[in-house]
Amino acid sequence: MSTRLYPIYQHGNPQLRIFLPNFFMKLIKPPYKQPPNVVNFIVSTQMTKFDIQNYLEKIYNVRVENIVTHVKMGKFERCHKGYIVKKDDYKVAYVTLPKTEKFVFPELFPESKQEEQDKEMKQLDVLTEEWEKNTQRHKHRKGVPTWFGI
């Protein structure tokens, strides 16, 4: 449950109150291959199947056929001083859409973005080579910028 509090009642009109749900749903990529009409979410541990169905249908206008939920235990981690800390438990929901609908997890890093990154890396290599040439030319003036001089 989030820490969001509802606004206090104020006398007069208009009432400036917006009621937002205290739930969250986080879309996750499935760790293994699933049918095209199944979507994975990490949801608030207080959410029931009915809450998940209402959330998706009322807010996002998505029809839901079936929902399966599991509560997963948080991982244990060892801190730098030897303490063992347990992460919070979380609930995973597997939402089945109608057979006519397909969900494909979006491609966050398409090929065109990779090409742009390659161009930027080449440009960075050229700039570092130029910088090294300038620093080699002025070995006796360490720490002084190349533009500072006659």
DRENTORKOL-3810 file (N, C-alpha, C; in nm, 4 decimals):
REM DRENTORKOL-3810
@n.u->0.0842; n.v->-0.1166; n.w->0.0000; ca.u->0.0000; ca.v->0.0000; ca.w->0.0000; c.u->0.0887; c.v->0.1228; c.w->0.0000
@n.u->0.0497; n.v->0.2196; n.w->-0.0794; ca.u->0.1334; ca.v->0.3382; ca.w->-0.0887; c.u->0.1121; c.v->0.4279; c.w->0.0322
@n.u->0.1943; n.v->0.5282; n.w->0.0419; ca.u->0.1844; ca.v->0.6211; ca.w->0.1539; c.u->0.0954; c.v->0.7397; c.w->0.1203
@n.u->0.0228; n.v->0.7306; n.w->0.0098; ca.u->-0.0631; ca.v->0.8404; ca.w->-0.0324; c.u->-0.1809; c.v->0.8525; c.w->0.0630
@n.u->-0.2061; n.v->0.9709; n.w->0.1138; ca.u->-0.3180; ca.v->0.9961; ca.w->0.2035; c.u->-0.4244; c.v->1.0762; c.w->0.1300
@n.u->-0.5483; n.v->1.0532; n.w->0.1650; ca.u->-0.6546; ca.v->1.1295; ca.w->0.1032; c.u->-0.6559; c.v->1.2706; c.w->0.1605
@n.u->-0.6900; n.v->1.3709; n.w->0.0765; ca.u->-0.6910; ca.v->1.5085; ca.w->0.1262; c.u->-0.7950; c.v->1.5280; c.w->0.2361
@n.u->-0.7651; n.v->1.6184; n.w->0.3282; ca.u->-0.8560; ca.v->1.6492; ca.w->0.4380; c.u->-0.9752; c.v->1.7272; c.w->0.3838
@n.u->-1.0919; n.v->1.7034; n.w->0.4413; ca.u->-1.2124; ca.v->1.7725; ca.w->0.3984; c.u->-1.1983; c.v->1.9218; c.w->0.4251
@n.u->-1.2330; n.v->2.0012; n.w->0.3239; ca.u->-1.2312; ca.v->2.1460; ca.w->0.3381; c.u->-1.3722; c.v->2.1983; c.w->0.3150
@n.u->-1.4152; n.v->2.2884; n.w->0.3996; ca.u->-1.5498; ca.v->2.3429; ca.w->0.3888; c.u->-1.5585; c.v->2.4358; c.w->0.2679
@n.u->-1.6629; n.v->2.4219; n.w->0.1889; ca.u->-1.6818; ca.v->2.5076; ca.w->0.0727; c.u->-1.6751; c.v->2.4283; c.w->-0.0563
@n.u->-1.7005; n.v->2.4982; n.w->-0.1664; ca.u->-1.6989; ca.v->2.4352; ca.w->-0.2979; c.u->-1.5940; c.v->2.5011; c.w->-0.3835
@n.u->-1.5354; n.v->2.4425; n.w->-0.4827; ca.u->-1.5433; ca.v->2.2998; ca.w->-0.5104; c.u->-1.4461; c.v->2.2225; c.w->-0.4208
@n.u->-1.4806; n.v->2.1005; n.w->-0.3960; ca.u->-1.3921; ca.v->2.0150; ca.w->-0.3183; c.u->-1.2777; c.v->1.9707; c.w->-0.4094
@n.u->-1.1570; n.v->1.9989; n.w->-0.3697; ca.u->-1.0407; ca.v->1.9626; ca.w->-0.4489; c.u->-0.9879; c.v->1.8284; c.w->-0.4005
@n.u->-1.0611; n.v->1.7228; n.w->-0.4326; ca.u->-1.0207; ca.v->1.5892; ca.w->-0.3919; c.u->-1.0125; c.v->1.5001; c.w->-0.5139
@n.u->-0.9052; n.v->1.4301; n.w->-0.5247; ca.u->-0.8883; ca.v->1.3311; ca.w->-0.6303; c.u->-0.8577; c.v->1.1995; c.w->-0.5608
@n.u->-0.9401; n.v->1.1010; n.w->-0.5837; ca.u->-0.9194; ca.v->0.9710; ca.w->-0.5214; c.u->-0.8462; c.v->0.8806; c.w->-0.6198
@n.u->-0.7210; n.v->0.8508; n.w->-0.5888; ca.u->-0.6403; ca.v->0.7612; ca.w->-0.6698; c.u->-0.6243; c.v->0.6302; c.w->-0.5943
@n.u->-0.6128; n.v->0.5211; n.w->-0.6668; ca.u->-0.5981; ca.v->0.3933; ca.w->-0.5964; c.u->-0.4648; c.v->0.3843; c.w->-0.5247
@n.u->-0.4641; n.v->0.3138; n.w->-0.4135; ca.u->-0.3413; ca.v->0.2927; ca.w->-0.3374; c.u->-0.2672; c.v->0.1690; c.w->-0.3854
@n.u->-0.2963; n.v->0.1243; n.w->-0.5067; ca.u->-0.2352; ca.v->0.0054; ca.w->-0.5626; c.u->-0.1383; c.v->0.0436; c.w->-0.6731
@n.u->-0.0493; n.v->-0.0482; n.w->-0.7058; ca.u->0.0390; ca.v->-0.0302; ca.w->-0.8205; c.u->0.0438; c.v->-0.1604; c.w->-0.8981
@n.u->0.0683; n.v->-0.1481; n.w->-1.0275; ca.u->0.0879; ca.v->-0.2641; ca.w->-1.1140; c.u->0.2082; c.v->-0.2351; c.w->-1.2015
@n.u->0.3036; n.v->-0.3269; n.w->-1.2016; ca.u->0.4268; ca.v->-0.3083; ca.w->-1.2772; c.u->0.4372; c.v->-0.4214; c.w->-1.3791
@n.u->0.4416; n.v->-0.3849; n.w->-1.5057; ca.u->0.4535; ca.v->-0.4826; ca.w->-1.6129; c.u->0.5959; c.v->-0.5373; c.w->-1.6144
@n.u->0.6090; n.v->-0.6702; n.w->-1.6147; ca.u->0.7418; ca.v->-0.7314; ca.w->-1.6167; c.u->0.7531; c.v->-0.8253; c.w->-1.7352
@n.u->0.8754; n.v->-0.8418; n.w->-1.7805; ca.u->0.9018; ca.v->-0.9342; ca.w->-1.8900; c.u->0.9046; c.v->-1.0759; c.w->-1.8337
@n.u->0.8334; n.v->-1.1699; n.w->-1.8963; ca.u->0.8313; ca.v->-1.3062; ca.w->-1.8421; c.u->0.9685; c.v->-1.3718; c.w->-1.8525
@n.u->1.0078; n.v->-1.4474; n.w->-1.7502; ca.u->1.1395; ca.v->-1.5124; ca.w->-1.7525; c.u->1.1457; c.v->-1.6306; c.w->-1.8488
@n.u->1.0314; n.v->-1.6796; n.w->-1.8927; ca.u->1.0278; ca.v->-1.7920; ca.w->-1.9846; c.u->0.9158; c.v->-1.7677; c.w->-2.0858
@n.u->0.9135; n.v->-1.8471; n.w->-2.1924; ca.u->0.8172; ca.v->-1.8273; ca.w->-2.3002; c.u->0.6765; c.v->-1.8598; c.w->-2.2533
@n.u->0.5816; n.v->-1.7700; n.w->-2.2896; ca.u->0.4420; ca.v->-1.7867; ca.w->-2.2519; c.u->0.3541; c.v->-1.7693; c.w->-2.3743
@n.u->0.2281; n.v->-1.8094; n.w->-2.3645; ca.u->0.1367; ca.v->-1.7835; ca.w->-2.4756; c.u->0.1251; c.v->-1.6330; c.w->-2.5012
@n.u->0.0880; n.v->-1.5934; n.w->-2.6238; ca.u->0.0844; ca.v->-1.4502; ca.w->-2.6570; c.u->-0.0234; c.v->-1.3712; c.w->-2.5844
@n.u->-0.1205; n.v->-1.4393; n.w->-2.5242; ca.u->-0.2274; ca.v->-1.3652; ca.w->-2.4564; c.u->-0.2118; c.v->-1.3645; c.w->-2.3039
@n.u->-0.0899; n.v->-1.3935; n.w->-2.2528; ca.u->-0.0637; ca.v->-1.3900; ca.w->-2.1085; c.u->0.0332; c.v->-1.2760; c.w->-2.0793
@n.u->-0.0010; n.v->-1.1959; n.w->-1.9765; ca.u->0.0803; ca.v->-1.0811; ca.w->-1.9382; c.u->0.1167; c.v->-1.0949; c.w->-1.7905
@n.u->0.2420; n.v->-1.0629; n.w->-1.7551; ca.u->0.2893; ca.v->-1.0715; ca.w->-1.6167; c.u->0.2943; c.v->-0.9328; c.w->-1.5542
@n.u->0.2527; n.v->-0.9244; n.w->-1.4289; ca.u->0.2590; ca.v->-0.8007; ca.w->-1.3533; c.u->0.3124; c.v->-0.8302; c.w->-1.2144
@n.u->0.3857; n.v->-0.7344; n.w->-1.1570; ca.u->0.4108; ca.v->-0.7339; ca.w->-1.0135; c.u->0.3107; c.v->-0.6355; c.w->-0.9572
@n.u->0.2304; n.v->-0.6819; n.w->-0.8610; ca.u->0.1223; ca.v->-0.5991; ca.w->-0.8083; c.u->0.1399; c.v->-0.5810; c.w->-0.6583
@n.u->0.0627; n.v->-0.4888; n.w->-0.6042; ca.u->0.0640; ca.v->-0.4649; ca.w->-0.4610; c.u->0.0163; c.v->-0.5911; c.w->-0.3890
@n.u->0.0761; n.v->-0.6219; n.w->-0.2751; ca.u->0.0399; ca.v->-0.7461; ca.w->-0.2056; c.u->-0.1023; c.v->-0.7434; c.w->-0.1509
@n.u->-0.1616; n.v->-0.6256; n.w->-0.1363; ca.u->-0.2981; ca.v->-0.6166; ca.w->-0.0860; c.u->-0.4022; c.v->-0.6377; c.w->-0.1960
@n.u->-0.3625; n.v->-0.6381; n.w->-0.3223; ca.u->-0.4576; ca.v->-0.6511; ca.w->-0.4320; c.u->-0.5096; c.v->-0.7942; c.w->-0.4423
@n.u->-0.6398; n.v->-0.8068; n.w->-0.4625; ca.u->-0.7000; ca.v->-0.9364; ca.w->-0.4876; c.u->-0.7184; c.v->-0.9533; c.w->-0.6378
@n.u->-0.7606; n.v->-1.0724; n.w->-0.6791; ca.u->-0.7864; ca.v->-1.0953; ca.w->-0.8213; c.u->-0.8947; c.v->-1.0013; c.w->-0.8725
@n.u->-0.9956; n.v->-0.9795; n.w->-0.7899; ca.u->-1.1044; ca.v->-0.8894; ca.w->-0.8283; c.u->-1.0531; c.v->-0.7465; c.w->-0.8456
@n.u->-0.9632; n.v->-0.7020; n.w->-0.7575; ca.u->-0.9045; ca.v->-0.5689; ca.w->-0.7696; c.u->-0.8233; c.v->-0.5552; c.w->-0.8978
@n.u->-0.7460; n.v->-0.6577; n.w->-0.9313; ca.u->-0.6648; ca.v->-0.6546; ca.w->-1.0522; c.u->-0.7537; c.v->-0.6465; c.w->-1.1756
@n.u->-0.8598; n.v->-0.7276; n.w->-1.1763; ca.u->-0.9511; ca.v->-0.7269; ca.w->-1.2906; c.u->-1.0185; c.v->-0.5911; c.w->-1.3051
@n.u->-1.0679; n.v->-0.5340; n.w->-1.1959; ca.u->-1.1305; ca.v->-0.4017; ca.w->-1.2023; c.u->-1.0311; c.v->-0.2948; c.w->-1.2458
@n.u->-0.9100; n.v->-0.3009; n.w->-1.1949; ca.u->-0.8064; ca.v->-0.2027; ca.w->-1.2289; c.u->-0.7826; c.v->-0.2018; c.w->-1.3797
@n.u->-0.7646; n.v->-0.3211; n.w->-1.4383; ca.u->-0.7365; ca.v->-0.3291; ca.w->-1.5816; c.u->-0.8577; c.v->-0.2927; c.w->-1.6669
@n.u->-0.9758; n.v->-0.3352; n.w->-1.6238; ca.u->-1.0948; ca.v->-0.3102; ca.w->-1.7054; c.u->-1.1431; c.v->-0.1660; c.w->-1.6954
@n.u->-1.1399; n.v->-0.1085; n.w->-1.5783; ca.u->-1.1931; ca.v->0.0271; ca.w->-1.5604; c.u->-1.0952; c.v->0.1348; c.w->-1.6059
@n.u->-0.9672; n.v->0.1180; n.w->-1.5764; ca.u->-0.8706; ca.v->0.2227; ca.w->-1.6096; c.u->-0.8178; c.v->0.2075; c.w->-1.7519
@n.u->-0.7843; n.v->0.0860; n.w->-1.7933; ca.u->-0.7205; ca.v->0.0655; ca.w->-1.9233; c.u->-0.8119; c.v->0.0033; c.w->-2.0285
@n.u->-0.9360; n.v->-0.0277; n.w->-1.9951; ca.u->-1.0328; ca.v->-0.0876; ca.w->-2.0884; c.u->-0.9778; c.v->-0.2152; c.w->-2.1528
@n.u->-0.9205; n.v->-0.3024; n.w->-2.0705; ca.u->-0.8658; ca.v->-0.4294; ca.w->-2.1176; c.u->-0.9523; c.v->-0.5411; c.w->-2.0622
@n.u->-1.0049; n.v->-0.6255; n.w->-2.1511; ca.u->-1.0835; ca.v->-0.7401; ca.w->-2.1052; c.u->-0.9906; c.v->-0.8458; c.w->-2.0475
@n.u->-1.0345; n.v->-0.9080; n.w->-1.9387; ca.u->-0.9535; ca.v->-1.0085; ca.w->-1.8698; c.u->-1.0323; c.v->-1.1385; c.w->-1.8646
@n.u->-0.9681; n.v->-1.2486; n.w->-1.9041; ca.u->-1.0310; ca.v->-1.3807; ca.w->-1.8996; c.u->-1.0050; c.v->-1.4502; c.w->-1.7657
@n.u->-0.8785; n.v->-1.4498; n.w->-1.7235; ca.u->-0.8411; ca.v->-1.5242; ca.w->-1.6037; c.u->-0.7220; c.v->-1.4556; c.w->-1.5373
@n.u->-0.7124; n.v->-1.4711; n.w->-1.4058; ca.u->-0.5997; ca.v->-1.4151; ca.w->-1.3308; c.u->-0.5494; c.v->-1.5208; c.w->-1.2337
@n.u->-0.4174; n.v->-1.5400; n.w->-1.2330; ca.u->-0.3529; ca.v->-1.6302; ca.w->-1.1376; c.u->-0.2494; c.v->-1.5472; c.w->-1.0631
@n.u->-0.2525; n.v->-1.5547; n.w->-0.9296; ca.u->-0.1577; ca.v->-1.4764; ca.w->-0.8499; c.u->-0.0734; c.v->-1.5680; c.w->-0.7627
@n.u->0.0490; n.v->-1.5253; n.w->-0.7381; ca.u->0.1414; ca.v->-1.5953; ca.w->-0.6489; c.u->0.2119; c.v->-1.4911; c.w->-0.5635
@n.u->0.2307; n.v->-1.5222; n.w->-0.4362; ca.u->0.3099; ca.v->-1.4354; ca.w->-0.3493; c.u->0.4511; c.v->-1.4931; c.w->-0.3463
@n.u->0.5467; n.v->-1.4119; n.w->-0.3907; ca.u->0.6868; ca.v->-1.4548; ca.w->-0.3953; c.u->0.7602; c.v->-1.3980; c.w->-0.2746
@n.u->0.8487; n.v->-1.4780; n.w->-0.2185; ca.u->0.9252; ca.v->-1.4344; ca.w->-0.1023; c.u->1.0432; c.v->-1.3487; c.w->-0.1485
@n.u->1.0692; n.v->-1.2411; n.w->-0.0760; ca.u->1.1814; ca.v->-1.1533; ca.w->-0.1080; c.u->1.3139; c.v->-1.2234; c.w->-0.0841
@n.u->1.4161; n.v->-1.1782; n.w->-0.1536; ca.u->1.5478; ca.v->-1.2403; ca.w->-0.1423; c.u->1.6204; c.v->-1.1941; c.w->-0.0162
@n.u->1.7092; n.v->-1.2794; n.w->0.0319; ca.u->1.7949; ca.v->-1.2455; ca.w->0.1450; c.u->1.9272; c.v->-1.1936; c.w->0.0911
@n.u->1.9754; n.v->-1.0840; n.w->0.1503; ca.u->2.1032; ca.v->-1.0274; ca.w->0.1089; c.u->2.1895; c.v->-1.0017; c.w->0.2316
@n.u->2.3194; n.v->-1.0160; n.w->0.2129; ca.u->2.4133; ca.v->-0.9905; ca.w->0.3204; c.u->2.4699; c.v->-0.8504; c.w->0.3017
@n.u->2.4595; n.v->-0.7675; n.w->0.4052; ca.u->2.5119; ca.v->-0.6309; ca.w->0.4007; c.u->2.6625; c.v->-0.6320; c.w->0.4210
@n.u->2.7227; n.v->-0.5152; n.w->0.4075; ca.u->2.8682; ca.v->-0.5035; ca.w->0.4185; c.u->2.9189; c.v->-0.5279; c.w->0.5602
@n.u->2.8346; n.v->-0.5179; n.w->0.6616; ca.u->2.8791; ca.v->-0.5409; ca.w->0.7994; c.u->2.8415; c.v->-0.6802; c.w->0.8490
@n.u->2.7938; n.v->-0.7667; n.w->0.7588; ca.u->2.7615; ca.v->-0.9024; ca.w->0.7985; c.u->2.6165; c.v->-0.9244; c.w->0.8334
@n.u->2.5352; n.v->-0.8197; n.w->0.8310; ca.u->2.3929; ca.v->-0.8361; ca.w->0.8606; c.u->2.3226; c.v->-0.9016; c.w->0.7430
@n.u->2.2198; n.v->-0.9773; n.w->0.7738; ca.u->2.1367; ca.v->-1.0355; ca.w->0.6688; c.u->2.0065; c.v->-0.9573; c.w->0.6641
@n.u->1.9732; n.v->-0.9094; n.w->0.5442; ca.u->1.8538; ca.v->-0.8279; ca.w->0.5244; c.u->1.7635; c.v->-0.8984; c.w->0.4249
@n.u->1.6351; n.v->-0.9031; n.w->0.4556; ca.u->1.5387; ca.v->-0.9662; ca.w->0.3658; c.u->1.4605; c.v->-0.8576; c.w->0.2928
@n.u->1.4531; n.v->-0.8703; n.w->0.1588; ca.u->1.3730; ca.v->-0.7773; ca.w->0.0786; c.u->1.2256; c.v->-0.8070; c.w->0.1026
@n.u->1.1390; n.v->-0.7117; n.w->0.0701; ca.u->0.9956; ca.v->-0.7294; ca.w->0.0893; c.u->0.9403; c.v->-0.8363; c.w->-0.0038
@n.u->0.8363; n.v->-0.9048; n.w->0.0438; ca.u->0.7663; ca.v->-1.0003; ca.w->-0.0407; c.u->0.6867; c.v->-0.9234; c.w->-0.1458
@n.u->0.6567; n.v->-0.9909; n.w->-0.2564; ca.u->0.5798; ca.v->-0.9258; ca.w->-0.3622; c.u->0.4862; c.v->-1.0269; c.w->-0.4255
@n.u->0.3842; n.v->-0.9757; n.w->-0.4924; ca.u->0.2843; ca.v->-1.0612; ca.w->-0.5546; c.u->0.2978; c.v->-1.0512; c.w->-0.7058
@n.u->0.2972; n.v->-1.1658; n.w->-0.7725; ca.u->0.3045; ca.v->-1.1724; ca.w->-0.9179; c.u->0.1689; c.v->-1.2159; c.w->-0.9694
@n.u->0.1180; n.v->-1.1437; n.w->-1.0701; ca.u->-0.0112; ca.v->-1.1767; ca.w->-1.1304; c.u->0.0099; c.v->-1.2137; c.w->-1.2765
@n.u->-0.0454; n.v->-1.3276; n.w->-1.3147; ca.u->-0.0451; ca.v->-1.3722; ca.w->-1.4536; c.u->-0.1851; c.v->-1.3479; c.w->-1.5077
@n.u->-0.1979; n.v->-1.2501; n.w->-1.5956; ca.u->-0.3293; ca.v->-1.2102; ca.w->-1.6489; c.u->-0.3444; c.v->-1.2700; c.w->-1.7874
@n.u->-0.4544; n.v->-1.3460; n.w->-1.8061; ca.u->-0.4836; ca.v->-1.4049; ca.w->-1.9358; c.u->-0.5864; c.v->-1.3187; c.w->-2.0064
@n.u->-0.5507; n.v->-1.2725; n.w->-2.1260; ca.u->-0.6402; ca.v->-1.1919; ca.w->-2.2092; c.u->-0.7234; c.v->-1.2856; c.w->-2.2967
@n.u->-0.8278; n.v->-1.2342; n.w->-2.3631; ca.u->-0.9033; ca.v->-1.3194; ca.w->-2.4563; c.u->-0.8130; c.v->-1.3735; c.w->-2.5669
@n.u->-0.8524; n.v->-1.4872; n.w->-2.6249; ca.u->-0.7690; ca.v->-1.5526; ca.w->-2.7259; c.u->-0.7472; c.v->-1.4655; c.w->-2.8495
@n.u->-0.8402; n.v->-1.3739; n.w->-2.8751; ca.u->-0.8274; ca.v->-1.2893; ca.w->-2.9942; c.u->-0.7211; c.v->-1.1809; c.w->-2.9775
@n.u->-0.6837; n.v->-1.1511; n.w->-2.8541; ca.u->-0.5857; ca.v->-1.0451; ca.w->-2.8294; c.u->-0.4475; c.v->-1.1053; c.w->-2.8064
@n.u->-0.3460; n.v->-1.0320; n.w->-2.8523; ca.u->-0.2075; ca.v->-1.0732; ca.w->-2.8312; c.u->-0.1334; c.v->-0.9583; c.w->-2.7652
@n.u->-0.0468; n.v->-0.9923; n.w->-2.6736; ca.u->0.0390; ca.v->-0.8918; ca.w->-2.6113; c.u->0.1828; c.v->-0.9274; c.w->-2.6409
@n.u->0.2544; n.v->-0.8326; n.w->-2.6992; ca.u->0.3965; ca.v->-0.8499; ca.w->-2.7260; c.u->0.4703; c.v->-0.7475; c.w->-2.6421
@n.u->0.5664; n.v->-0.7957; n.w->-2.5625; ca.u->0.6421; ca.v->-0.7041; ca.w->-2.4771; c.u->0.7172; c.v->-0.6064; c.w->-2.5664
@n.u->0.7086; n.v->-0.4767; n.w->-2.5378; ca.u->0.7695; ca.v->-0.3777; ca.w->-2.6275; c.u->0.9218; c.v->-0.3905; c.w->-2.6326
@n.u->0.9777; n.v->-0.3672; n.w->-2.7503; ca.u->1.1228; ca.v->-0.3685; ca.w->-2.7696; c.u->1.1775; c.v->-0.2338; c.w->-2.7256
@n.u->1.2460; n.v->-0.2320; n.w->-2.6131; ca.u->1.2935; ca.v->-0.1060; ca.w->-2.5565; c.u->1.4190; c.v->-0.0531; c.w->-2.6248
@n.u->1.5011; n.v->-0.1414; n.w->-2.6794; ca.u->1.6247; ca.v->-0.0993; ca.w->-2.7445; c.u->1.6285; c.v->-0.1563; c.w->-2.8860
@n.u->1.5598; n.v->-0.0899; n.w->-2.9797; ca.u->1.5580; ca.v->-0.1425; ca.w->-3.1177; c.u->1.6942; c.v->-0.1268; c.w->-3.1855
@n.u->1.7079; n.v->-0.1878; n.w->-3.3034; ca.u->1.8337; ca.v->-0.1885; ca.w->-3.3777; c.u->1.8782; c.v->-0.0476; c.w->-3.4147
@n.u->1.7839; n.v->0.0403; n.w->-3.4508; ca.u->1.8210; ca.v->0.1759; ca.w->-3.4925; c.u->1.8893; c.v->0.2504; c.w->-3.3773
@n.u->1.8423; n.v->0.2288; n.w->-3.2559; ca.u->1.9054; ca.v->0.2918; ca.w->-3.1400; c.u->2.0480; c.v->0.2395; c.w->-3.1231
@n.u->2.0673; n.v->0.1111; n.w->-3.1488; ca.u->2.2005; ca.v->0.0524; ca.w->-3.1351; c.u->2.2953; c.v->0.1141; c.w->-3.2374
@n.u->2.2468; n.v->0.1382; n.w->-3.3599; ca.u->2.3299; ca.v->0.2005; ca.w->-3.4619; c.u->2.3694; c.v->0.3418; c.w->-3.4204
@n.u->2.2750; n.v->0.4164; n.w->-3.3625; ca.u->2.3055; ca.v->0.5517; ca.w->-3.3158; c.u->2.4118; c.v->0.5480; c.w->-3.2055
@n.u->2.4011; n.v->0.4511; n.w->-3.1160; ca.u->2.5003; ca.v->0.4390; ca.w->-3.0094; c.u->2.6381; c.v->0.4063; c.w->-3.0667
@n.u->2.6429; n.v->0.3227; n.w->-3.1713; ca.u->2.7706; ca.v->0.2901; ca.w->-3.2343; c.u->2.8338; c.v->0.4145; c.w->-3.2960
@n.u->2.7531; n.v->0.4990; n.w->-3.3619; ca.u->2.8042; ca.v->0.6228; ca.w->-3.4205; c.u->2.8590; c.v->0.7149; c.w->-3.3121
@n.u->2.7857; n.v->0.7261; n.w->-3.2017; ca.u->2.8313; ca.v->0.8111; ca.w->-3.0919; c.u->2.9620; c.v->0.7601; c.w->-3.0321
@n.u->2.9766; n.v->0.6285; n.w->-3.0206; ca.u->3.1002; ca.v->0.5716; ca.w->-2.9670; c.u->3.2183; c.v->0.5991; c.w->-3.0603
@n.u->3.1964; n.v->0.5920; n.w->-3.1943; ca.u->3.3031; ca.v->0.6229; ca.w->-3.2894; c.u->3.3445; c.v->0.7690; c.w->-3.2768
@n.u->3.2450; n.v->0.8565; n.w->-3.2626; ca.u->3.2737; ca.v->0.9985; ca.w->-3.2478; c.u->3.3509; c.v->1.0235; c.w->-3.1174
@n.u->3.3149; n.v->0.9527; n.w->-3.0124; ca.u->3.3854; ca.v->0.9662; ca.w->-2.8855; c.u->3.5309; c.v->0.9201; c.w->-2.8990
@n.u->3.5547; n.v->0.8117; n.w->-2.9740; ca.u->3.6912; ca.v->0.7642; ca.w->-2.9970; c.u->3.7743; c.v->0.8688; c.w->-3.0705
@n.u->3.7142; n.v->0.9334; n.w->-3.1719; ca.u->3.7856; ca.v->1.0379; ca.w->-3.2463; c.u->3.8211; c.v->1.1541; c.w->-3.1544
@n.u->3.7277; n.v->1.1944; n.w->-3.0702; ca.u->3.7534; ca.v->1.3053; ca.w->-2.9788; c.u->3.8623; c.v->1.2718; c.w->-2.8770
@n.u->3.8633; n.v->1.1482; n.w->-2.8269; ca.u->3.9680; ca.v->1.1106; ca.w->-2.7311; c.u->4.1052; c.v->1.1088; c.w->-2.7984
@n.u->4.1120; n.v->1.0654; n.w->-2.9241; ca.u->4.2392; ca.v->1.0675; ca.w->-2.9971; c.u->4.2900; c.v->1.2104; c.w->-3.0133
@n.u->4.1988; n.v->1.3044; n.w->-3.0478; ca.u->4.2385; ca.v->1.4441; ca.w->-3.0617; c.u->4.2892; c.v->1.4991; c.w->-2.9282
@n.u->4.2221; n.v->1.4653; n.w->-2.8209; ca.u->4.2618; ca.v->1.5142; ca.w->-2.6885; c.u->4.4006; c.v->1.4619; c.w->-2.6518
@n.u->4.4253; n.v->1.3338; n.w->-2.6812; ca.u->4.5562; ca.v->1.2758; ca.w->-2.6513; c.u->4.6664; c.v->1.3422; c.w->-2.7332
@n.u->4.6389; n.v->1.3760; n.w->-2.8601; ca.u->4.7378; ca.v->1.4455; ca.w->-2.9428; c.u->4.7709; c.v->1.5813; c.w->-2.8824
@n.u->4.6683; n.v->1.6540; n.w->-2.8377; ca.u->4.6916; ca.v->1.7856; ca.w->-2.7780; c.u->4.7718; c.v->1.7744; c.w->-2.6487
@n.u->4.7420; n.v->1.6731; n.w->-2.5667; ca.u->4.8170; ca.v->1.6590; ca.w->-2.4416; c.u->4.9604; c.v->1.6154; c.w->-2.4680
@n.u->4.9860; n.v->1.5376; n.w->-2.5739; ca.u->5.1219; ca.v->1.4969; ca.w->-2.6092; c.u->5.2031; c.v->1.6166; c.w->-2.6577
@n.u->5.1382; n.v->1.7104; n.w->-2.7233; ca.u->5.2066; ca.v->1.8275; ca.w->-2.7760; c.u->5.2534; c.v->1.9202; c.w->-2.6638
@n.u->5.1781; n.v->1.9225; n.w->-2.5512; ca.u->5.2102; ca.v->2.0113; ca.w->-2.4399; c.u->5.2439; c.v->1.9292; c.w->-2.3145
@n.u->5.3448; n.v->1.8440; n.w->-2.3234; ca.u->5.3812; ca.v->1.7591; ca.w->-2.2098; c.u->5.4326; c.v->1.8389; c.w->-2.0915
@n.u->5.5042; n.v->1.9468; n.w->-2.1176; ca.u->5.5651; ca.v->2.0244; ca.w->-2.0109; c.u->5.4650; c.v->2.1136; c.w->-1.9375
@n.u->5.3414; n.v->2.1221; n.w->-1.9834; ca.u->5.2394; ca.v->2.2081; ca.w->-1.9210; c.u->5.1234; c.v->2.1229; c.w->-1.8699
@n.u->5.1492; n.v->2.0327; n.w->-1.7803; ca.u->5.0450; ca.v->1.9433; ca.w->-1.7293; c.u->4.9436; c.v->2.0211; c.w->-1.6475
@n.u->4.8163; n.v->1.9906; n.w->-1.6684; ca.u->4.7086; ca.v->2.0532; ca.w->-1.5917; c.u->4.6659; c.v->2.1886; c.w->-1.6455
@n.u->4.7361; n.v->2.2422; n.w->-1.7454; ca.u->4.7001; ca.v->2.3714; ca.w->-1.8024; c.u->4.6243; c.v->2.3449; c.w->-1.9323
@n.u->4.5075; n.v->2.4078; n.w->-1.9510; ca.u->4.4339; ca.v->2.3840; ca.w->-2.0751; c.u->4.5120; c.v->2.4297; c.w->-2.1985
@n.u->4.4849; n.v->2.3661; n.w->-2.3117; ca.u->4.5591; ca.v->2.3974; ca.w->-2.4348; c.u->4.5273; c.v->2.5376; c.w->-2.4848
@n.u->4.4110; n.v->2.5889; n.w->-2.4541; ca.u->4.3751; ca.v->2.7224; ca.w->-2.5027; c.u->4.4398; c.v->2.8326; c.w->-2.4189
@n.u->4.5012; n.v->2.7947; n.w->-2.3033; ca.u->4.5605; ca.v->2.8936; ca.w->-2.2145; c.u->4.7086; c.v->2.9067; c.w->-2.2494
@n.u->4.7406; n.v->2.9933; n.w->-2.3367; ca.u->4.8810; ca.v->3.0126; ca.w->-2.3740; c.u->4.8921; c.v->3.0987; c.w->-2.4978
@n.u->5.0132; n.v->3.1195; n.w->-2.5382; ca.u->5.0377; ca.v->3.2058; ca.w->-2.6557; c.u->5.0459; c.v->3.1223; c.w->-2.7796
END
